[in-house]
Amino acid sequence: MKSTSNADIAVLPEETATSSILTPSCNYKKLCSNLSAYMDVSGQLRAKRKEVYEADQRRELKDQQAALDLSVEVAKLKHLSDRMRLLLCGQLREVINEIHQHLNITSKQTNDGSANAIETNGYTLELADKCTELLHSITFTAIKEEIYEKERLQSNALLHNGKSTAYIVLRSRWRVRPRSW
């Protein structure tokens, strides 16, 4: 057996499996760079949200325009973070599907049950599990952050007797307004 440069996934020789089926279509270097870029943007988004929260808590956002400007900055970062998260999740799904396809092919071709093939399939299955865990972690973290942010701003509104400018500006974005016919 030989191993490819992409994540060291063991591949059967070409005479027993077509290399086009087992060649990963996902660029792992790009996946890693997208993951680090997503983490960077998420960190910037958390910092900007913290800035809004703390400014609102100190009552520095009495001007609605200042609150609106900060909320626009947060919205831009959130939009970028959402786009990057969707791209990253799509790439992770591709990797998981490729790994499962690889496992299906190798399990059909490996009838002798050699220890090397079983060990390779074990590592490949573990890689698929880790990718799935990362995919779920990214998705759940994004959902939890949205809930946490809303709760933080609501606590500011309660602290200031409903006069939190940042909460009022963002509340209008959270509400779903029916369109008039």
SULWONOR-V68178 format. One record per pair of residues at least 4 apart in sequence whose C-alpha atoms are under 7 Angstrom apart, sorted by the first residue. I is the first residue (numbers start at 1). J is the second residue. D is the distance in whole Angstrom. If there is no record, write none. Layout:
# SULWONOR-V68178
I,J,D
I,J,D
This chain:
# SULWONOR-V68178
1,10,7
1,11,6
1,12,5
1,13,6
2,10,6
2,11,6
2,12,7
3,8,6
3,9,6
3,10,4
3,11,6
4,8,6
4,9,6
4,10,7
6,28,7
9,124,7
10,120,6
12,16,7
12,17,6
13,17,7
14,18,6
14,19,6
18,22,7
19,23,6
22,102,6
24,98,7
26,91,7
26,94,7
26,95,6
27,31,6
28,32,6
29,33,6
30,34,6
31,35,6
31,88,7
31,91,7
32,36,6
33,37,6
34,38,6
34,88,6
35,39,6
35,88,7
36,40,6
37,41,6
38,42,6
38,81,6
38,84,6
38,85,7
39,43,6
40,44,6
41,45,6
41,77,7
41,81,6
42,46,6
42,81,6
43,47,6
44,48,6
45,49,6
45,74,6
45,77,6
45,78,7
46,50,6
47,51,6
48,52,6
48,74,6
49,53,6
49,74,7
50,54,6
51,55,6
52,56,6
52,70,7
53,57,6
53,153,7
54,58,6
55,59,6
55,60,5
55,61,6
56,60,6
56,61,5
56,164,7
56,166,6
57,156,6
61,66,6
61,67,6
61,165,6
62,165,6
63,67,7
64,68,6
64,165,6
65,69,6
66,70,6
67,71,6
67,165,6
67,166,5
68,72,6
68,169,7
69,73,6
70,74,6
71,75,6
72,76,6
73,77,6
74,78,6
75,79,6
76,80,6
77,81,6
78,82,6
79,83,6
80,84,6
81,85,6
82,86,6
83,87,6
84,88,6
85,89,6
86,90,6
87,91,6
88,92,6
89,93,6
89,135,6
90,94,6
91,95,6
92,96,6
92,131,6
92,135,7
93,97,6
94,98,6
95,99,6
96,100,6
96,128,5
96,131,7
97,101,6
98,102,6
99,103,6
99,124,7
99,128,6
100,104,6
101,105,6
102,106,6
103,107,6
103,121,7
104,108,6
105,109,6
106,110,6
113,117,7
113,118,7
114,118,6
115,119,6
116,120,6
117,121,6
118,122,6
119,123,6
120,124,6
121,125,6
122,126,6
123,127,6
124,128,6
125,129,6
126,130,6
127,131,6
128,132,6
129,133,6
130,134,6
131,135,6
132,136,6
133,137,6
134,138,6
135,139,6
136,140,6
137,141,6
138,142,6
139,143,6
140,144,6
141,145,6
142,146,6
143,147,6
144,148,6
145,149,6
146,150,6
147,151,6
148,152,6
149,153,6
150,154,6
151,155,6
152,156,6
153,157,6
153,167,6
154,158,6
154,167,7
155,159,6
156,160,6
156,164,6
157,161,6
157,162,4
157,163,6
157,164,5
157,167,6
158,162,6
160,164,6
164,168,6
165,169,6
166,170,6
167,171,6
168,172,7
170,174,7
171,175,6
